[in-house]
Amino acid sequence: MNYLSIAILSIFVGSLAGLVAGFFGVGGGVIYVPGLIFYFEHSGIHEAVKLSTATSLGAILITSFYSGYMHRKRGEADLREVIFIVAGGIPAAFMGAKVAVIVPGLYLKKFF
């Protein structure tokens, strides 16, 4: 893939993820991961599924912190609720990462 196709694909996937997340309230990873799998597989990367999942999680981590900060800044976030969500989310993320390392990429790809 050349740089122009990568840029167009990235803009398309990012825009689609933003629209889906905004309209339906689902996580952008639902769109990011398949888009990244497509890109990495066409780039010849062997662990495309696992790399896509990790890349998506990194992007989501950054956007989640920023979103939480902005909601808190506007007084729209209840910190007690945030603490409960984080208390469950962090251990679940670590467990999911451990499972993703064990499960073959083919099964992860079928899951997505």
HELIX and SHEET records of a PDB file:
HELIX    1   1 TYR A    3  PHE A   24  1                                  22    
HELIX    2   2 GLY A   29  HIS A   42  1                                  14    
HELIX    3   3 ALA A   48  LYS A   73  1                                  26    
HELIX    4   4 LEU A   79  ILE A  102  1                                  24    
HELIX    5   5 GLY A  105  PHE A  111  1                                   7    
END                                                                             
